[in-house]
Amino acid sequence: MDLFVFNSIENDPCVNGIIEKNDTVVLRNIISFAETEGVTTNSIREYVAAYLANDDNILSSLAQSGKKIGNDLYRLALLDMEQIYKKLFSISIKYSPSGNDTGFCEGYIESIKGMTAAKSASELLERLVRHYRNFGSGILGKYIAYKYDGRLEGIADTDKTTFDSLIGLEHQKQVLIENTEAFVNGKPANNVLLFGDRGTGKSSSVKALLNMFASDGLRVIEFPKSCIRDIPSLTATLSGKPNKYIIFLDDLSFESHDAEYKALKTAMEGQLQAHPENVLIYATSNRRHLIKETYEDRQGGEMHVNDNMQETLSLAERFGISLVFSAPNQKEYLHIVEELLKSHGIEMTAELEKKAVVWQMNYGGKSARCAKQFVASCVAKKVNK
């Protein structure tokens, strides 16, 4: 094949095996693909469709960034697709995958199925362009959540927390939902700092947002403090993608000598590169000002103290929204326990109330996390009866 746009597929070993009629090479690759990514029984077609969907080429670059695709480019892409359809889609090897969960998002799976079922080269190209526009190409089109540690890795099994399980956070939930809803709808939205006592639902609230808005194109990327310097390069990559991305910095705090907080300040506001409209930063912390203040920071006279205070405030102020999560009092803690028990079909009794109080005294104090752990213990005992 002599291809103009999708020419990288010519270097694929399975594709070469198909063209050279080397069934052993083809089947080896098909087995590996079908058992890790396969969602249909038409494995060769699906292999080719998935390759095209994840290919970085000029057509995918233009389509996923919402730019115009010229007539000449589309015509050349169609010529490529006619060859691909004739020489690759006409081959049939039936192999049914074992059916294990791939972890891919539902939209990606349905798009791959649609391309696999295409009845002509033009239909395949049309569905491929639609895929690029809706999901992008590569790993960013496959999952709803990712973790970053020098490179992106998809999270196949995400936490299923919803806002229904977060009791007593009505104001925080409303603000987060309204801001995130505006974000996924392409309206102005703010970076968010969620701060306060441990175990009060800060991280769980971000997970709940993902589960609420994933079908609207929201994606969350877990980002470690050690990689903060990579945020500008990652946001530059994300800016050309069709989805909306939250970079999630969990349990964030800095010592006064840490250089990362200055890098984060620059990444959020302070660089010449415009911050993309499809990327926000949500961070959780036990500290309002993020930077730990020491006794030494208060030495050196009024001007020195003021300089230090301005430095510690300057990062927190780059978050347009700051939400405080406070530990519940005894009455609120017991209410959370009661509501969580109710969700598992268990009625709160005086005996359970006493046990809940003892539990929080022994295991970390009054918090939503402690309540959840107590209820998990109650559910386990109920199941084991």
C-alpha positions as CSV (number, residue, x, y, z in Angstrom):
1,M,0.0,0.0,0.0
2,D,1.2,3.5,-0.8
3,L,-0.7,5.8,1.6
4,F,-0.7,9.5,2.0
5,V,-2.3,10.2,5.4
6,F,-2.5,6.9,7.3
7,N,0.9,5.7,6.1
8,S,2.2,4.7,9.6
9,I,-0.1,1.7,9.4
10,E,2.2,0.3,6.7
11,N,4.8,-0.4,9.5
12,D,2.5,-2.4,11.7
13,P,3.5,-6.1,11.9
14,C,0.0,-7.4,11.9
15,V,-1.0,-5.3,8.9
16,N,2.2,-6.6,7.1
17,G,1.2,-10.1,8.1
18,I,-2.2,-9.6,6.5
19,I,-0.7,-8.3,3.2
20,E,1.9,-11.0,3.1
21,K,-0.7,-13.7,4.0
22,N,1.3,-14.8,7.1
23,D,-1.5,-16.2,9.2
24,T,0.8,-17.1,12.1
25,V,2.0,-13.5,12.6
26,V,-1.6,-12.2,12.1
27,L,-3.1,-14.5,14.6
28,R,-0.4,-13.8,17.2
29,N,-1.2,-10.1,17.1
30,I,-4.9,-10.6,16.9
31,I,-5.0,-12.8,20.0
32,S,-2.9,-10.2,22.0
33,F,-5.1,-7.3,20.8
34,A,-8.5,-9.1,21.2
35,E,-7.7,-10.2,24.8
36,T,-6.6,-6.7,26.0
37,E,-8.7,-4.3,23.8
38,G,-11.2,-6.3,21.9
39,V,-14.9,-5.6,22.1
40,T,-16.2,-7.4,19.0
41,T,-15.7,-10.8,17.3
42,N,-14.6,-9.2,14.0
43,S,-11.0,-9.0,15.3
44,I,-9.1,-7.9,12.1
45,R,-11.5,-5.1,11.3
46,E,-11.5,-4.0,14.9
47,Y,-7.7,-4.1,15.0
48,V,-7.5,-1.8,12.0
49,A,-10.2,0.5,13.3
50,A,-8.5,0.8,16.6
51,Y,-5.2,1.5,15.0
52,L,-6.7,4.3,12.9
53,A,-8.5,5.7,15.9
54,N,-5.3,5.9,17.9
55,D,-3.1,7.1,15.0
56,D,-1.4,10.5,15.2
57,N,-1.6,12.1,11.8
58,I,-2.4,15.4,10.2
59,L,-6.1,14.5,9.8
60,S,-6.5,13.4,13.5
61,S,-4.6,16.6,14.6
62,L,-6.9,18.9,12.7
63,A,-10.1,17.0,13.5
64,Q,-9.6,16.7,17.3
65,S,-8.7,20.4,17.6
66,G,-11.9,21.4,15.8
67,K,-10.1,22.9,12.8
68,K,-11.3,22.7,9.2
69,I,-10.3,19.7,7.0
70,G,-9.7,20.9,3.5
71,N,-11.2,19.1,0.4
72,D,-7.8,18.0,-0.9
73,L,-6.8,16.5,2.5
74,Y,-10.2,14.7,2.8
75,R,-9.9,13.4,-0.8
76,L,-6.4,12.0,-0.2
77,A,-7.6,10.4,3.1
78,L,-10.5,8.8,1.3
79,L,-8.1,7.3,-1.3
80,D,-6.1,5.8,1.6
81,M,-9.3,4.5,3.2
82,E,-10.3,2.8,0.0
83,Q,-7.1,0.8,-0.1
84,I,-7.3,0.0,3.6
85,Y,-10.9,-1.1,3.3
86,K,-10.2,-3.3,0.3
87,K,-7.0,-4.9,1.5
88,L,-7.6,-5.1,5.3
89,F,-11.3,-4.9,6.0
90,S,-12.1,-7.6,3.5
91,I,-10.1,-10.1,5.5
92,S,-12.1,-12.1,8.0
93,I,-10.7,-14.0,11.0
94,K,-13.3,-14.7,13.6
95,Y,-11.8,-14.6,17.1
96,S,-14.0,-14.0,20.1
97,P,-12.2,-12.3,23.0
98,S,-12.7,-13.7,26.5
99,G,-14.9,-10.7,27.4
100,N,-12.9,-9.1,30.2
101,D,-13.5,-5.5,30.9
102,T,-11.1,-3.2,29.0
103,G,-11.7,-0.2,31.2
104,F,-12.3,2.0,28.2
105,C,-15.0,4.6,28.4
106,E,-18.3,3.7,26.9
107,G,-18.2,6.3,24.1
108,Y,-14.8,5.0,22.9
109,I,-16.1,1.4,22.8
110,E,-19.2,2.4,20.8
111,S,-17.2,4.4,18.4
112,I,-14.8,1.5,17.7
113,K,-17.8,-0.8,17.2
114,G,-19.3,1.7,14.7
115,M,-16.1,1.9,12.7
116,T,-15.7,-1.9,12.7
117,A,-19.3,-2.2,11.3
118,A,-18.7,0.4,8.5
119,K,-20.1,-0.9,5.2
120,S,-17.8,1.2,2.9
121,A,-14.6,3.2,2.8
122,S,-16.4,6.5,2.9
123,E,-18.5,5.4,5.9
124,L,-15.3,4.3,7.7
125,L,-13.6,7.6,7.1
126,E,-16.7,9.6,8.1
127,R,-16.9,7.6,11.4
128,L,-13.2,8.0,12.0
129,V,-13.3,11.8,11.6
130,R,-16.2,11.8,14.0
131,H,-14.2,9.8,16.4
132,Y,-11.3,12.2,16.3
133,R,-13.6,15.2,16.9
134,N,-15.4,13.5,19.8
135,F,-12.5,11.7,21.5
136,G,-9.2,12.7,20.0
137,S,-6.6,10.1,19.2
138,G,-4.4,8.0,21.3
139,I,-4.7,7.2,25.0
140,L,-6.6,10.4,25.8
141,G,-9.6,9.1,23.9
142,K,-9.9,5.8,25.8
143,Y,-10.4,6.5,29.5
144,I,-12.2,8.9,31.8
145,A,-9.4,9.1,34.3
146,Y,-5.6,9.1,34.2
147,K,-2.6,9.3,36.4
148,Y,0.6,11.1,35.4
149,D,4.1,10.2,36.5
150,G,6.2,11.5,33.6
151,R,3.7,10.0,31.2
152,L,0.0,9.5,31.0
153,E,-1.5,6.2,32.1
154,G,-5.2,5.3,31.9
155,I,-7.1,4.3,35.0
156,A,-9.3,1.4,34.0
157,D,-11.2,0.9,37.3
158,T,-12.2,4.3,38.7
159,D,-13.7,5.1,42.1
160,K,-17.5,5.1,41.8
161,T,-18.1,7.7,44.6
162,T,-21.2,9.8,44.0
163,F,-22.5,13.0,45.7
164,D,-25.3,10.9,47.2
165,S,-22.8,9.3,49.6
166,L,-21.3,12.7,50.7
167,I,-23.5,13.8,53.5
168,G,-23.6,17.3,54.9
169,L,-21.7,19.1,52.2
170,E,-24.5,20.8,50.4
171,H,-22.8,24.2,49.9
172,Q,-19.6,22.6,48.8
173,K,-21.4,20.3,46.4
174,Q,-23.4,23.1,44.9
175,V,-20.4,25.3,44.2
176,L,-18.4,22.4,42.7
177,I,-21.2,21.2,40.5
178,E,-22.0,24.7,39.2
179,N,-18.4,25.5,38.4
180,T,-17.7,22.1,36.8
181,E,-21.0,22.2,34.8
182,A,-20.0,25.6,33.4
183,F,-16.6,24.1,32.5
184,V,-17.9,21.1,30.6
185,N,-20.4,23.4,28.8
186,G,-17.6,25.6,27.5
187,K,-18.4,28.6,29.8
188,P,-15.9,30.4,32.0
189,A,-14.9,28.4,35.1
190,N,-12.4,28.7,37.9
191,N,-9.6,26.6,39.3
192,V,-10.7,25.2,42.7
193,L,-8.9,24.7,46.0
194,L,-10.6,22.3,48.5
195,F,-9.0,22.7,51.9
196,G,-9.8,21.7,55.5
197,D,-9.7,18.8,57.9
198,R,-8.6,15.4,56.8
199,G,-11.3,12.8,55.9
200,T,-14.0,15.4,55.3
201,G,-14.7,14.5,51.6
202,K,-12.4,16.8,49.6
203,S,-10.9,14.1,47.4
204,S,-14.2,12.2,47.2
205,S,-15.9,15.3,45.9
206,V,-13.6,15.4,42.9
207,K,-14.2,11.8,42.3
208,A,-18.0,12.4,42.4
209,L,-17.6,15.2,39.9
210,L,-15.9,12.8,37.5
211,N,-18.8,10.3,37.8
212,M,-21.4,13.0,37.4
213,F,-19.9,14.7,34.3
214,A,-17.8,11.9,32.5
215,S,-20.6,11.4,30.0
216,D,-20.3,15.1,29.2
217,G,-16.6,14.9,28.3
218,L,-15.0,15.5,31.7
219,R,-11.7,13.8,32.3
220,V,-9.6,13.9,35.5
221,I,-5.8,13.5,35.6
222,E,-4.2,12.6,38.9
223,F,-1.0,14.7,39.1
224,P,1.7,14.2,41.8
225,K,3.5,17.2,43.4
226,S,6.8,15.9,42.1
227,C,5.7,16.5,38.5
228,I,4.3,20.0,38.8
229,R,7.0,21.3,36.5
230,D,5.4,19.2,33.7
231,I,2.0,21.0,33.9
232,P,2.7,23.6,31.2
233,S,3.8,20.9,28.7
234,L,0.8,18.7,29.5
235,T,-1.7,21.6,29.2
236,A,-0.2,22.4,25.8
237,T,-0.9,18.8,24.7
238,L,-4.4,18.9,26.2
239,S,-5.3,22.1,24.5
240,G,-5.7,20.4,21.2
241,K,-8.0,17.7,22.5
242,P,-11.9,17.7,22.4
243,N,-12.6,16.9,26.1
244,K,-12.4,18.9,29.3
245,Y,-9.6,18.1,31.7
246,I,-9.2,18.6,35.4
247,I,-5.6,18.3,36.6
248,F,-6.1,16.9,40.1
249,L,-3.5,17.7,42.8
250,D,-4.4,15.7,45.9
251,D,-3.2,16.5,49.4
252,L,-1.1,19.4,48.3
253,S,1.2,21.3,50.6
254,F,4.6,22.8,50.4
255,E,7.5,23.7,52.7
256,S,8.8,27.2,52.4
257,H,11.9,26.0,50.6
258,D,10.0,23.9,48.0
259,A,10.5,25.1,44.4
260,E,7.4,23.4,43.1
261,Y,5.0,26.0,44.5
262,K,6.6,28.6,42.3
263,A,6.3,26.3,39.3
264,L,2.6,25.8,40.1
265,K,2.1,29.6,40.3
266,T,3.7,30.0,36.9
267,A,1.7,27.1,35.5
268,M,-1.6,28.6,36.7
269,E,-0.9,32.3,35.9
270,G,2.3,33.9,34.9
271,Q,3.5,32.3,31.7
272,L,3.3,33.8,28.2
273,Q,1.5,30.7,26.9
274,A,-2.3,31.2,27.3
275,H,-3.9,28.7,29.6
276,P,-6.2,26.5,27.5
277,E,-9.9,26.8,28.1
278,N,-10.3,23.0,28.4
279,V,-8.0,22.6,31.4
280,L,-8.6,23.5,35.1
281,I,-6.7,22.7,38.2
282,Y,-8.5,21.3,41.3
283,A,-6.3,20.8,44.4
284,T,-7.0,19.5,47.9
285,S,-5.0,20.5,50.9
286,N,-5.2,20.5,54.7
287,R,-3.8,24.1,54.5
288,R,-5.6,27.2,53.3
289,H,-2.4,28.9,52.1
290,L,-0.7,25.6,50.9
291,I,2.7,26.7,52.2
292,K,3.7,25.7,55.7
293,E,4.7,28.8,57.8
294,T,7.5,28.5,60.3
295,Y,8.6,30.7,63.2
296,E,11.5,31.8,61.2
297,D,9.1,33.2,58.5
298,R,7.9,35.7,61.1
299,Q,11.4,37.0,61.8
300,G,13.3,39.9,60.1
301,G,11.0,42.9,60.6
302,E,7.6,44.0,59.3
303,M,8.7,44.2,55.7
304,H,10.2,40.7,55.7
305,V,7.0,39.3,57.4
306,N,4.8,41.0,54.8
307,D,6.9,39.7,51.9
308,N,6.6,36.1,53.3
309,M,2.8,36.5,53.8
310,Q,2.4,37.8,50.2
311,E,4.3,34.9,48.9
312,T,2.2,32.4,50.8
313,L,-1.0,34.0,49.7
314,S,-0.1,34.5,46.0
315,L,-0.5,30.8,45.2
316,A,-3.8,30.2,47.0
317,E,-5.2,33.4,45.3
318,R,-4.7,31.8,41.9
319,F,-7.5,29.5,42.7
320,G,-10.7,31.4,41.8
321,I,-12.7,29.3,44.2
322,S,-11.6,28.1,47.7
323,L,-13.9,25.8,49.6
324,V,-13.5,24.9,53.2
325,F,-14.3,21.3,54.4
326,S,-14.6,21.3,58.2
327,A,-14.8,18.3,60.5
328,P,-18.3,17.6,61.6
329,N,-19.4,17.9,65.2
330,Q,-20.8,15.0,67.1
331,K,-24.4,15.5,65.9
332,E,-23.3,15.9,62.3
333,Y,-21.0,12.9,62.5
334,L,-23.9,10.7,63.8
335,H,-26.1,12.0,61.1
336,I,-23.6,11.0,58.4
337,V,-23.4,7.5,60.0
338,E,-27.2,7.2,60.0
339,E,-27.6,8.2,56.4
340,L,-24.8,5.8,55.2
341,L,-26.4,3.0,57.2
342,K,-29.7,3.8,55.7
343,S,-28.2,3.5,52.2
344,H,-27.2,-0.1,53.1
345,G,-30.6,-1.0,54.5
346,I,-29.5,-0.8,58.2
347,E,-31.5,1.2,60.7
348,M,-29.7,3.4,63.2
349,T,-30.3,2.2,66.8
350,A,-29.1,3.4,70.2
351,E,-26.7,0.6,70.3
352,L,-25.2,1.4,66.9
353,E,-25.0,5.1,67.9
354,K,-22.9,4.1,70.9
355,K,-20.6,2.0,68.8
356,A,-20.2,4.8,66.3
357,V,-19.1,7.1,69.0
358,V,-16.6,4.5,70.4
359,W,-15.4,3.9,66.8
360,Q,-14.6,7.6,66.2
361,M,-12.8,7.8,69.5
362,N,-10.6,4.8,68.6
363,Y,-10.1,5.4,64.9
364,G,-9.1,9.0,64.0
365,G,-11.9,11.3,65.3
366,K,-15.1,12.6,63.9
367,S,-15.0,12.8,60.1
368,A,-16.9,11.5,57.1
369,R,-14.1,9.1,56.4
370,C,-14.4,7.7,59.9
371,A,-18.2,7.4,59.5
372,K,-17.7,5.5,56.2
373,Q,-15.3,3.1,57.8
374,F,-17.6,2.4,60.7
375,V,-20.5,1.7,58.3
376,A,-18.3,-0.6,56.2
377,S,-17.6,-2.6,59.4
378,C,-21.4,-2.8,60.2
379,V,-22.2,-3.9,56.6
380,A,-19.5,-6.6,56.8
381,K,-20.9,-7.9,60.0
382,K,-24.4,-8.0,58.5
383,V,-23.2,-9.9,55.5
384,N,-21.3,-12.4,57.6
385,K,-24.3,-13.2,59.7
